[in-house]
């Protein structure tokens, strides 16, 4: 199949793209300057559509000379909609340009860009098994997958006694009628996924980046089943229902957000760790929706009041204890990604040492005690934010909902508030040298 595109573009004579015809209005966000990542258009062949991205269609194809010692490489090719403005094209290129700084086995690689001519292209490492959310759901038995797609709850999260009883009755009826039980990945596979995701996130944190949207939909699965942090913008439109617009602000992935992010717009590596705990829950439930049965506004209030997801059916204790540690109400009580890897590294496959950031020369962490996730040792880890120096004042508890580690009175308020100018604000908690990853273009609701 041959794809042909024609469109007039604005550019300077040296190939620089600009969004305004008036140079007095130029800013860094309005200009894209070609560099060593530029790939000649005739080296790119598009073969088939993969799906819709935040800016336009994504294709599978072949690129010549983008990987050392490989004459041709299968790649993912991101495009911009034909109707996109020059400013949108530059935004697309600048979003991809962030990934030029990344070089980690567990972060999807940028391989090149085509900024000259039309359409504008971004060439990415091809992750043949798609996003982790779709991959996990593909592991469900066919009958159950159909039922879940129809909106039925099979297992996972119950937040009140009544909801638990209703859910339990449904589960028993299904198991009896269909003789089918959803079985999550084995413990060893869950740990492998967790370690690979944590390694990619540890790399981003070491390079002073905050993700702000870590979720199974934003992790990708390679041909060899390696899980990597995705390319930060391909899945917004695909999973539009995972996002929520709060009070006229930008789109928020509230079901993956920490209490401090929901309340005060604070996004740090600590809030990424909270989201990582929700990703572990997604893995254990084969990508059920967190807080199933709750509206987005109910989730927002529930989490800010200290509510937590329940332990999924068939989830090993050690995995749930790791989730709980990621869901400490006090951000500073959550483990770092390096600590998370340190607690499970002995269970990782041997090849992890050869490719991971954790074992690389680039990572030289200070001496630290490894986390002890054995259930009998968890009592020494404070879950109550009142035991720490930093937390949030919150409204009264939701009636009938379980409160695992709700806030105490008189706590310190973190910084406010959400920024109207972007999908959701990054405030770094005072860490000025930390950079947010660019958020994908927001869709309207």
Secondary structure as GFF3:
##gff-version 3
##sequence-region A 1 445
A	DSSP	beta_strand	17	18	.	.	.	ID=ss1
A	DSSP	three_ten_helix	23	25	.	.	.	ID=ss2
A	DSSP	three_ten_helix	28	30	.	.	.	ID=ss3
A	DSSP	beta_strand	31	32	.	.	.	ID=ss4
A	DSSP	three_ten_helix	41	43	.	.	.	ID=ss5
A	DSSP	beta_strand	44	52	.	.	.	ID=ss6
A	DSSP	beta_strand	57	67	.	.	.	ID=ss7
A	DSSP	beta_strand	70	79	.	.	.	ID=ss8
A	DSSP	alpha_helix	86	97	.	.	.	ID=ss9
A	DSSP	three_ten_helix	98	101	.	.	.	ID=ss10
A	DSSP	beta_strand	110	114	.	.	.	ID=ss11
A	DSSP	beta_strand	121	125	.	.	.	ID=ss12
A	DSSP	alpha_helix	132	138	.	.	.	ID=ss13
A	DSSP	alpha_helix	142	149	.	.	.	ID=ss14
A	DSSP	alpha_helix	161	178	.	.	.	ID=ss15
A	DSSP	alpha_helix	187	206	.	.	.	ID=ss16
A	DSSP	beta_strand	209	210	.	.	.	ID=ss17
A	DSSP	three_ten_helix	216	218	.	.	.	ID=ss18
A	DSSP	beta_strand	219	221	.	.	.	ID=ss19
A	DSSP	beta_strand	227	229	.	.	.	ID=ss20
A	DSSP	three_ten_helix	240	242	.	.	.	ID=ss21
A	DSSP	beta_strand	244	245	.	.	.	ID=ss22
A	DSSP	beta_strand	251	252	.	.	.	ID=ss23
A	DSSP	three_ten_helix	254	256	.	.	.	ID=ss24
A	DSSP	alpha_helix	259	264	.	.	.	ID=ss25
A	DSSP	alpha_helix	269	284	.	.	.	ID=ss26
A	DSSP	alpha_helix	296	304	.	.	.	ID=ss27
A	DSSP	alpha_helix	317	326	.	.	.	ID=ss28
A	DSSP	three_ten_helix	331	333	.	.	.	ID=ss29
A	DSSP	alpha_helix	337	344	.	.	.	ID=ss30
A	DSSP	three_ten_helix	345	347	.	.	.	ID=ss31
A	DSSP	alpha_helix	351	355	.	.	.	ID=ss32
A	DSSP	three_ten_helix	375	380	.	.	.	ID=ss33
A	DSSP	three_ten_helix	385	387	.	.	.	ID=ss34
A	DSSP	three_ten_helix	428	430	.	.	.	ID=ss35
A	DSSP	beta_strand	435	436	.	.	.	ID=ss36
###
